[in-house]
Amino acid sequence: MNHNVIYSNTFSNEIIKLSRKYQNLVFKKIQILRANPKHPSLRTKKLIRANNETLFESSVNMDIRLVWRYEDDKIILMLDVGHHDILKKY
């Protein structure tokens, strides 16, 4: 099952800060995520926030991370993207 992916304003603002090479890699990983959020190459992990909101982080490579959540069974909302230290926000 392929999920639909929507992008938050934060994600859209952050993706343009990455190099074209990293942007291409991010979108390739999002295609994998759409098909299988648990694909081993994504190394997806849960991030539980203080308000009990469940977010996920997935690896694009050893440096770049995606932060996202399920909107429902069929939709993934991309919240943020950036270098590994973006996880400190969550």
Residue frames as qw, qx, qy, qz and C-alpha x, y, z in Angstrom:
[[0.000, 0.887, 0.461, 0.000, 0.00, 0.00, 0.00],
 [0.403, 0.281, -0.018, 0.871, 1.37, 3.38, -0.96],
 [0.185, -0.701, -0.455, 0.518, 0.68, 6.19, 1.48],
 [0.253, 0.854, 0.180, 0.419, -0.07, 9.68, 0.30],
 [0.564, -0.252, -0.229, 0.753, 2.52, 12.17, 1.52],
 [0.037, 0.935, 0.214, 0.281, 1.84, 15.76, 2.42],
 [0.580, 0.163, -0.252, 0.757, 4.42, 18.34, 3.43],
 [0.303, -0.817, -0.351, 0.343, 4.28, 20.80, 6.32],
 [0.212, 0.963, -0.065, 0.151, 5.45, 24.38, 5.88],
 [0.482, -0.736, 0.463, 0.107, 8.45, 23.59, 8.09],
 [0.786, 0.021, 0.542, 0.295, 9.45, 20.67, 5.87],
 [0.549, 0.743, 0.275, 0.267, 9.07, 22.82, 2.74],
 [0.044, -0.976, 0.199, -0.083, 11.18, 25.60, 4.26],
 [0.581, -0.600, 0.534, 0.130, 13.92, 23.22, 5.41],
 [0.840, 0.221, 0.437, 0.234, 14.25, 21.07, 2.27],
 [0.483, 0.844, 0.042, 0.229, 15.29, 24.09, 0.20],
 [0.274, -0.876, 0.396, -0.021, 18.22, 24.67, 2.59],
 [0.792, -0.218, 0.536, 0.195, 19.73, 21.31, 1.61],
 [0.038, -0.447, 0.640, 0.623, 21.97, 20.81, -1.40],
 [0.701, 0.287, -0.306, -0.576, 20.37, 19.51, -4.61],
 [0.426, 0.230, -0.874, 0.029, 22.16, 16.18, -4.01],
 [0.059, 0.061, 0.823, -0.562, 20.57, 15.83, -0.56],
 [0.550, 0.236, 0.141, -0.789, 17.18, 16.98, -1.84],
 [0.652, 0.257, -0.585, -0.407, 17.20, 14.22, -4.48],
 [0.307, 0.104, -0.910, 0.259, 18.20, 11.67, -1.87],
 [0.293, 0.099, 0.571, -0.760, 15.42, 12.84, 0.48],
 [0.668, 0.254, -0.060, -0.697, 12.77, 12.41, -2.20],
 [0.565, 0.218, -0.781, -0.151, 14.09, 8.94, -3.10],
 [0.113, 0.006, -0.869, 0.482, 13.77, 7.94, 0.56],
 [0.463, 0.162, 0.317, -0.812, 10.27, 9.41, 0.74],
 [0.685, 0.205, -0.478, -0.510, 9.29, 7.09, -2.13],
 [0.426, 0.071, -0.881, 0.190, 10.52, 4.14, -0.06],
 [0.124, 0.069, 0.629, -0.765, 8.68, 5.51, 2.97],
 [0.591, 0.132, -0.098, -0.790, 5.44, 5.81, 0.97],
 [0.717, 0.124, -0.625, -0.283, 5.62, 2.13, 0.04],
 [0.812, -0.276, -0.489, 0.160, 6.92, 0.78, 3.36],
 [0.212, -0.876, 0.199, -0.385, 7.50, 3.02, 6.40],
 [0.777, -0.526, 0.345, -0.019, 9.25, 0.10, 8.10],
 [0.816, 0.512, -0.199, 0.181, 11.76, -0.53, 5.31],
 [0.808, -0.400, -0.072, 0.425, 15.12, -1.40, 6.93],
 [0.534, 0.311, 0.069, 0.783, 17.06, 1.23, 4.97],
 [0.153, -0.772, -0.156, -0.596, 15.03, 3.98, 6.69],
 [0.422, -0.033, -0.670, 0.610, 15.95, 2.87, 10.23],
 [0.341, -0.593, -0.234, -0.691, 12.63, 4.36, 11.40],
 [0.325, -0.155, -0.732, 0.578, 12.24, 5.03, 15.13],
 [0.259, -0.802, -0.506, -0.184, 9.41, 6.40, 17.25],
 [0.193, 0.209, -0.316, 0.905, 9.80, 9.76, 18.92],
 [0.323, -0.684, -0.654, 0.004, 7.34, 10.21, 21.79],
 [0.093, 0.523, -0.095, 0.842, 6.83, 13.87, 22.64],
 [0.006, -0.015, 0.648, -0.762, 5.90, 15.23, 26.06],
 [0.553, 0.113, 0.135, -0.814, 2.27, 15.62, 24.96],
 [0.638, 0.038, 0.763, -0.098, 2.21, 11.90, 24.01],
 [0.646, 0.662, -0.109, -0.364, 2.16, 12.73, 20.31],
 [0.801, -0.123, 0.510, 0.289, 3.83, 9.93, 18.36],
 [0.395, 0.817, -0.304, -0.288, 6.24, 11.11, 15.70],
 [0.938, 0.030, 0.229, 0.258, 8.75, 9.10, 13.71],
 [0.019, 0.830, -0.438, -0.343, 12.25, 9.79, 12.51],
 [0.926, 0.260, 0.235, 0.143, 13.79, 8.07, 9.53],
 [0.435, -0.546, 0.412, 0.586, 17.30, 8.18, 8.16],
 [0.625, 0.753, -0.078, -0.190, 18.02, 9.49, 4.70],
 [0.699, 0.428, -0.461, 0.341, 21.73, 8.82, 5.23],
 [0.629, -0.227, -0.519, 0.532, 24.08, 8.93, 8.23],
 [0.183, -0.062, -0.197, 0.961, 23.49, 12.70, 8.58],
 [0.337, -0.125, -0.222, -0.907, 20.06, 13.67, 7.19],
 [0.083, 0.252, 0.902, -0.340, 16.84, 12.83, 9.06],
 [0.318, -0.375, -0.488, -0.721, 13.14, 12.98, 8.25],
 [0.132, 0.145, 0.725, -0.660, 10.58, 13.68, 10.99],
 [0.402, -0.136, -0.544, -0.724, 7.02, 12.65, 10.20],
 [0.370, 0.065, 0.751, -0.543, 3.74, 11.30, 11.56],
 [0.042, 0.355, 0.876, 0.323, 0.71, 9.45, 10.34],
 [0.323, -0.049, 0.015, -0.945, -2.32, 11.64, 9.65],
 [0.838, 0.017, 0.244, -0.488, -4.46, 8.55, 9.17],
 [0.853, -0.039, 0.512, 0.091, -4.10, 5.08, 7.66],
 [0.719, 0.522, 0.333, 0.315, -3.28, 6.44, 4.23],
 [0.231, 0.909, -0.043, 0.345, -1.51, 9.77, 4.81],
 [0.713, -0.275, -0.173, 0.622, 1.98, 10.59, 6.07],
 [0.024, 0.994, 0.049, 0.099, 2.70, 14.20, 7.06],
 [0.707, 0.194, -0.189, 0.653, 6.33, 15.17, 6.58],
 [0.359, -0.891, -0.236, 0.146, 7.10, 17.54, 9.46],
 [0.171, -0.901, 0.349, 0.192, 10.79, 18.33, 9.16],
 [0.909, 0.282, -0.013, 0.305, 14.03, 17.43, 7.40],
 [0.055, 0.924, -0.332, 0.183, 17.61, 18.31, 8.10],
 [0.404, 0.447, -0.729, 0.326, 20.90, 17.32, 9.64],
 [0.556, -0.222, -0.781, 0.180, 20.83, 14.93, 12.60],
 [0.158, -0.099, -0.505, 0.842, 20.65, 17.74, 15.17],
 [0.405, -0.269, -0.271, -0.831, 17.06, 18.61, 14.10],
 [0.610, -0.327, -0.721, -0.040, 16.01, 15.78, 16.41],
 [0.267, -0.105, -0.533, 0.796, 16.83, 18.03, 19.37],
 [0.318, -0.132, -0.084, -0.935, 13.66, 20.01, 18.51],
 [0.754, -0.195, -0.406, -0.478, 11.58, 16.91, 19.11]]
